[in-house]
Amino acid sequence: MFELLNDPEGPLKLAVPRGALLDETLDLLDSIGIDTAGVRSDSRSLVFDGGELTLVTMRPYDVPTYVEAGAADLGITGKDVLLEQADRSVYELVDLKNGYCRMVLATQKGDPGPSEHQRRLGMMRIATKYPRIAEEYFEAHGRQVEVVEVKGSIELAPLVGLADGIVDLVATGRTLEENNLEVREEIVECTARLVANRVSYKLRAAEVDPLVRRLREAAG
């Protein structure tokens, strides 16, 4: 397995995100002729032969790490991940236009608006899995907040008094609704993006460029 991953003469290696982005990612790859049958199978393997590509599956949050290090030539992950890991040295090549969601500020229903809350108390406490995005957003708007990083169920934080609001990624908003939370401000829209290792993008351009064009056309 490790010989395959580190073979510079082998197929390009594409980091594929497991989780919410997986099905749409595989459908997109199918549409340009990449074999995704292995990934769709019940196999517990993490590396699959996709024909012209080697598909390496991992958590979306790990994709920039593997791509930056050259363990994958290309990768697909959400814009939220790229914003949170803005210090990762990778090229963002294509907006794949799937996996749409929004990064939002939400508070409990019936609470005063965030601006009114800050006017009264001076500072809000915000729970989030995305501390960089949250801090940069509030700083850009000249608002003081205390950011509390939470890894688990972020919706719990306002319900038990850990925070006054949350910054989180939402798709349908159903989870917020079920926990008596509502969107107060939209921070950024996020979709899946194709990223590339900087060295691979230059040295394997003859392989990367045609693939990028096909994915861009397929994404519409």
N, C-alpha and C positions, 0 to 999 in steps of 0.2 A: 504493500500500500504506500509506504513512504517513498519508494523509488518512483512510483507513478506520480505522486504529488510534486516531487522535486525534479522531474524530468523536463528540462527546458526544450527538448525536441519533441515532446509528446503533444497531445491536443491541449488547446487552451483550457485552463481550469476556471470554472464559473462557480462562485459561491452562491448557493441557492438558499433563501431564507425559509426556515420552517415556521409553522404557526399560521397566523391570519393571512399572510401574503403567499403562502405556498401554492394553493390551488390556482390562483390567477397567474402566478409566475409560471407554473407548469403549462397552463393553457397557452400562454404567450409563446413559450418555447416550442410547444407542439406546432403552433401555427407557422413557425419558420423551419420546421423539419428536424428539430432536435428530439432525440428519443428520450422520453421521460418515464418510460414504463418501469424502469428499475426503482425510481424514486417513488412512484405511485404504488409499488408493491408493498407487501408486509415485511420486507427485509429490514433488519436493524442496522444494516450497513450505513455508513455515512458518505461513502464515495461510490459513484455510479458512472458507468460508461454511457454517455449520451450520443455516441457516434462521433461527430466532429468535435464535441466538447467532453471534458470530464466534469461531471456535476458533483460538487461537494456541498453537502447540506449542513446547516448550522443555524444557531439563533440569529435573528436579524441584527441584534446588537453587536455580534461578533464579526459581522461581515467586513466593516472597515479595517479592523485589526488584521484579519487574514490578507486582505487585499493590499494594505499598506506594506505588510511584511513580504509580499510576493509569494505567499503560500497559495494564493489564488490570483490569477491574472485579472479577472473581472468579478464583479459581485452585484447582487441586487439586494437593496434594502430600502427602508422608508426614509423619506426626507427628514422625519423627526430624528432618526438615528444620526444622520449626517449633520444636522444642526447641533445636536447635543455633543457630537464628537468632531467639532469643527477644526480641531487641531490635527486630525488625521490627514496625512499627506496622500490623498487620492484624487483622481480626476473624476468629476461628475459629468457623465457623457449624455445621458438620455433620460427625459421624463417619460416613464413608461405608462403613465396615466391610469394606472390601476391601484387598488388598495387605498382609495380615497378616504381621508379622515381629516379631522380638524384638531388642532391644539387649542384648548380653550381655558379660560378662567371660569370656574364654577363655584357657587356658594349655595348654602341652604335656601330653599324657598322661603320667602318672607323676611329674610335678612335685609338690612339696608344695602344699597348698592356699594360696590367696592370704594368708589370715590368718597361717598358719605361716611363710610366706615373709617377710612383713613383720616378724614377731616375731624372726626370725633376722637379717635384713639391715637392718631399720629402714625401708626404702623400696623400693617396686616401681617399675620403669620400665614404662610402659604405652604402647603404640603404638595410634594411632586416627586415623580420619578425622573424629572427633567430639570435639574437645578440650573444648568447653564442657560437653557432656553428661558426659564422663568426669570432668572436674575437679569439677563440681557433685555428682556421685554420691559420689565418694570424700570430698569435703569434708563432705558431709552425714553420712557414716559415721565421721568423725573419723580418716581414714586418709591418710597422706602418700604421694603418688605423684609421680613425674616423668612428665609427659605428653609424648610425642613425636608430633607430627603427621605422618602419612604419607598420601600421596595415592594410591599405587598398591596393589599386592597386599598387603593388611595382614597376611595369614596368614604372610608371609615373615619378619616381624620376630622372632618368638620362635625361629624355626628357625635363624637366623644370629646370634643373640645381641644383636640391637638392643634387644630388650625382653623383659621377663619374662612379659608377657601382652598381650592385645589387648582393646580395646573395639570391638565391631563389630555390624553388623546382620546377623541370620541369619534365613533362612526355613526351609529343611529341615535345615540343619546339615551337609549333604553336603560342602561345601567344607572345613569344619573337620575332619571325619572324614578326608578325603583328605590332609590336611596334619598328621595326628597331633595335632590339638588337640581339646579338650573344653570344654564350657560349665561354668564354675564358679559363676557368679552371674548371675541375670537382673536387668537394670536397669529396663527398661520395655518394655511391649508397644506396638507401633506399627501404625497403620492409616492409610489415606488420609483426608485431611480437606479440606473445602471452606472456603476463606478468602475474605474480601472486603476490598476497599479501603474505608477508613472513610468517605470522602466519597461514593462510589458507593452504599454501603449506606444512607446517609441520603437522598441526593438522588434515587436511582432505586429507592426502596423498592417502588414499585408493580410494578416488573419483577423485582426481586431476591427479594422475599418469596414470590411464587408459585413461582418456580424452586426456592427453598430447600425449600419444602414438598414439591414433587414429588420432589426428590432424597432428602429424608429418608424419604419413604414408599417409594421404590424401594429404598433401602438397607436398609429393614426395621428 
